[in-house]
Amino acid sequence: MKINRINLISIFSILIFVSFATSTPTPLKRQDQLNGFTQCKGSFANSITVLSYTPNPIVTGQNITVHLAGTATEIIKQGTTIVYTVYFKDEPTKEAFQHKQDFCEVFVKQSGSECPVKKGDYSFTASWLVEKHPDEPKNLVVEYNFNISVFDSDGKVLSCINGSTKFSYS
């Protein structure tokens, strides 16, 4: 009888433990690979699936480091550009500024590769100085809407994402 009682207590203890372990919710934290950005409407040959940048918020007068990754179904050739079109958050149709870079020079070469970039997965990291402008606000953090588009040398949009980010002006 003692053996049965010990077995019964063991089984009961295991059941309580299993019930407790399976009833406790485990929060799943899913990392947003695009940091709040989303693919633009439409169909594009190349996708951007990862966008990260530091510092966040972006600080004028300091370097920014940007990591882009995705999949290219079209070769990225010399002459490809990346264009950041920035809009005021409270006036989404009013352009604040635009910045254009040579994609191969800034992203591909800084990552140790050369253009053309073959079809397939890509991952590039680049850093550059975010210049201060005399007319920028002082001691303020401003949120902007961004459109980031990658164009081939003929002006065809290869990739496009939209989102918002903050700038810190000192």
PAKOLRO-367637 format. One record per residue (C-alpha): x, z, y; residue number from 1; residue in three letters. Coordinates in nm, 2 decimals. Last residue first. Layout:
X / Z / Y / NUM / ALA
...
//
This chain:
2.11 / -3.09 / 6.94 / 170 / SER
1.86 / -3.34 / 6.79 / 169 / TYR
1.74 / -3.28 / 6.44 / 168 / SER
1.58 / -3.58 / 6.28 / 167 / PHE
1.30 / -3.55 / 6.03 / 166 / LYS
1.18 / -3.78 / 5.75 / 165 / THR
0.88 / -3.99 / 5.67 / 164 / SER
0.80 / -4.24 / 5.40 / 163 / GLY
0.79 / -4.61 / 5.32 / 162 / ASN
0.98 / -4.81 / 5.06 / 161 / ILE
1.07 / -5.18 / 5.03 / 160 / CYS
1.29 / -5.39 / 4.80 / 159 / SER
1.40 / -5.76 / 4.78 / 158 / LEU
1.23 / -5.88 / 5.10 / 157 / VAL
1.33 / -6.24 / 5.15 / 156 / LYS
1.52 / -6.31 / 5.47 / 155 / GLY
1.74 / -6.59 / 5.34 / 154 / ASP
2.04 / -6.36 / 5.31 / 153 / SER
1.85 / -6.11 / 5.10 / 152 / ASP
1.65 / -5.84 / 5.26 / 151 / PHE
1.63 / -5.46 / 5.17 / 150 / VAL
1.35 / -5.27 / 5.35 / 149 / SER
1.33 / -4.91 / 5.46 / 148 / ILE
1.01 / -4.83 / 5.65 / 147 / ASN
1.03 / -4.49 / 5.81 / 146 / PHE
0.78 / -4.26 / 5.97 / 145 / ASN
0.94 / -4.01 / 6.21 / 144 / TYR
0.95 / -3.63 / 6.23 / 143 / GLU
1.12 / -3.48 / 6.54 / 142 / VAL
1.34 / -3.16 / 6.55 / 141 / VAL
1.43 / -3.05 / 6.90 / 140 / LEU
1.72 / -2.90 / 7.08 / 139 / ASN
1.76 / -3.20 / 7.31 / 138 / LYS
1.57 / -3.53 / 7.31 / 137 / PRO
1.75 / -3.86 / 7.28 / 136 / GLU
1.82 / -4.06 / 7.60 / 135 / ASP
2.20 / -4.04 / 7.58 / 134 / PRO
2.21 / -4.15 / 7.22 / 133 / HIS
2.39 / -3.97 / 6.94 / 132 / LYS
2.52 / -4.17 / 6.65 / 131 / GLU
2.43 / -4.10 / 6.29 / 130 / VAL
2.78 / -4.13 / 6.14 / 129 / LEU
2.80 / -4.30 / 5.80 / 128 / TRP
2.80 / -4.22 / 5.43 / 127 / SER
2.71 / -4.43 / 5.13 / 126 / ALA
2.60 / -4.37 / 4.77 / 125 / THR
2.50 / -4.65 / 4.53 / 124 / PHE
2.32 / -4.66 / 4.19 / 123 / SER
2.21 / -4.98 / 4.02 / 122 / TYR
2.01 / -5.07 / 3.71 / 121 / ASP
1.99 / -5.43 / 3.60 / 120 / GLY
2.06 / -5.77 / 3.75 / 119 / LYS
2.42 / -5.81 / 3.87 / 118 / LYS
2.55 / -5.70 / 4.20 / 117 / VAL
2.72 / -5.98 / 4.39 / 116 / PRO
2.87 / -5.80 / 4.57 / 115 / CYS
3.14 / -5.56 / 4.50 / 114 / GLU
3.16 / -5.20 / 4.36 / 113 / SER
3.34 / -4.88 / 4.45 / 112 / GLY
3.03 / -4.69 / 4.58 / 111 / SER
3.15 / -4.75 / 4.94 / 110 / GLN
3.16 / -5.12 / 4.86 / 109 / LYS
2.80 / -5.14 / 4.74 / 108 / VAL
2.63 / -4.92 / 5.00 / 107 / PHE
2.78 / -5.00 / 5.34 / 106 / VAL
2.95 / -5.34 / 5.30 / 105 / GLU
2.71 / -5.48 / 5.04 / 104 / CYS
2.40 / -5.36 / 5.23 / 103 / PHE
2.51 / -5.49 / 5.57 / 102 / ASP
2.32 / -5.25 / 5.80 / 101 / GLN
2.03 / -5.27 / 6.03 / 100 / LYS
1.89 / -4.98 / 6.24 / 99 / HIS
1.55 / -5.00 / 6.42 / 98 / GLN
1.41 / -4.77 / 6.68 / 97 / PHE
1.10 / -4.58 / 6.79 / 96 / ALA
0.85 / -4.85 / 6.69 / 95 / GLU
0.49 / -4.77 / 6.79 / 94 / LYS
0.24 / -4.85 / 6.51 / 93 / THR
0.24 / -4.50 / 6.36 / 92 / PRO
0.19 / -4.32 / 6.70 / 91 / GLU
0.20 / -3.95 / 6.60 / 90 / ASP
0.49 / -3.99 / 6.36 / 89 / LYS
0.68 / -4.23 / 6.59 / 88 / PHE
0.80 / -4.53 / 6.40 / 87 / TYR
1.14 / -4.61 / 6.24 / 86 / VAL
1.24 / -4.94 / 6.09 / 85 / THR
1.54 / -4.90 / 5.87 / 84 / TYR
1.68 / -5.24 / 5.76 / 83 / VAL
1.91 / -5.30 / 5.47 / 82 / ILE
2.09 / -5.63 / 5.46 / 81 / THR
2.20 / -5.87 / 5.19 / 80 / THR
2.46 / -6.12 / 5.31 / 79 / GLY
2.67 / -6.10 / 4.99 / 78 / GLN
2.44 / -6.11 / 4.70 / 77 / LYS
2.21 / -5.86 / 4.52 / 76 / ILE
2.10 / -6.04 / 4.20 / 75 / ILE
1.73 / -6.03 / 4.13 / 74 / GLU
1.57 / -5.81 / 3.87 / 73 / THR
1.75 / -5.52 / 4.03 / 72 / ALA
1.66 / -5.17 / 3.92 / 71 / THR
1.69 / -4.85 / 4.12 / 70 / GLY
1.92 / -4.61 / 4.29 / 69 / ALA
1.99 / -4.51 / 4.65 / 68 / LEU
2.20 / -4.21 / 4.76 / 67 / HIS
2.24 / -4.15 / 5.13 / 66 / VAL
2.51 / -3.93 / 5.30 / 65 / THR
2.46 / -3.87 / 5.67 / 64 / ILE
2.75 / -3.80 / 5.91 / 63 / ASN
2.69 / -3.59 / 6.22 / 62 / GLN
2.62 / -3.67 / 6.59 / 61 / GLY
2.24 / -3.68 / 6.52 / 60 / THR
2.14 / -3.45 / 6.24 / 59 / VAL
1.91 / -3.58 / 5.96 / 58 / ILE
1.68 / -3.31 / 5.84 / 57 / PRO
1.79 / -3.30 / 5.56 / 56 / ASN
2.16 / -3.33 / 5.56 / 55 / PRO
2.19 / -3.50 / 5.33 / 54 / THR
2.00 / -3.79 / 5.17 / 53 / TYR
1.81 / -3.88 / 4.85 / 52 / SER
1.64 / -4.19 / 4.75 / 51 / LEU
1.58 / -4.28 / 4.38 / 50 / VAL
1.35 / -4.55 / 4.23 / 49 / THR
1.42 / -4.84 / 4.47 / 48 / ILE
1.29 / -5.15 / 4.30 / 47 / SER
1.41 / -5.50 / 4.31 / 46 / ASN
1.20 / -5.82 / 4.29 / 45 / ALA
0.93 / -5.69 / 4.52 / 44 / PHE
0.55 / -5.70 / 4.47 / 43 / SER
0.32 / -5.57 / 4.73 / 42 / GLY
0.24 / -5.24 / 4.89 / 41 / LYS
0.55 / -5.04 / 4.98 / 40 / CYS
0.70 / -4.81 / 4.72 / 39 / GLN
0.67 / -4.45 / 4.82 / 38 / THR
0.89 / -4.20 / 5.01 / 37 / PHE
0.84 / -3.82 / 4.97 / 36 / GLY
1.19 / -3.75 / 4.84 / 35 / ASN
1.21 / -4.07 / 4.63 / 34 / LEU
1.30 / -3.89 / 4.30 / 33 / GLN
1.03 / -3.62 / 4.36 / 32 / ASP
1.16 / -3.36 / 4.11 / 31 / GLN
0.90 / -3.24 / 3.87 / 30 / ARG
0.88 / -2.86 / 3.84 / 29 / LYS
0.68 / -2.76 / 3.54 / 28 / LEU
0.53 / -2.42 / 3.58 / 27 / PRO
0.51 / -2.24 / 3.25 / 26 / THR
0.17 / -2.08 / 3.20 / 25 / PRO
0.17 / -1.77 / 2.98 / 24 / THR
-0.09 / -1.82 / 2.70 / 23 / SER
0.16 / -1.96 / 2.45 / 22 / THR
0.40 / -1.67 / 2.47 / 21 / ALA
0.13 / -1.41 / 2.47 / 20 / PHE
-0.05 / -1.55 / 2.17 / 19 / SER
0.28 / -1.60 / 1.98 / 18 / VAL
0.38 / -1.24 / 2.05 / 17 / PHE
0.03 / -1.10 / 1.95 / 16 / ILE
0.04 / -1.31 / 1.63 / 15 / LEU
0.39 / -1.19 / 1.55 / 14 / ILE
0.29 / -0.83 / 1.59 / 13 / SER
-0.02 / -0.87 / 1.37 / 12 / PHE
0.19 / -1.04 / 1.10 / 11 / ILE
0.44 / -0.76 / 1.11 / 10 / SER
0.17 / -0.49 / 1.11 / 9 / ILE
0.00 / -0.66 / 0.81 / 8 / LEU
0.33 / -0.69 / 0.63 / 7 / ASN
0.41 / -0.32 / 0.69 / 6 / ILE
0.06 / -0.22 / 0.57 / 5 / ARG
0.09 / -0.44 / 0.26 / 4 / ASN
0.43 / -0.28 / 0.18 / 3 / ILE
0.29 / 0.07 / 0.24 / 2 / LYS
0.00 / 0.00 / 0.00 / 1 / MET
//
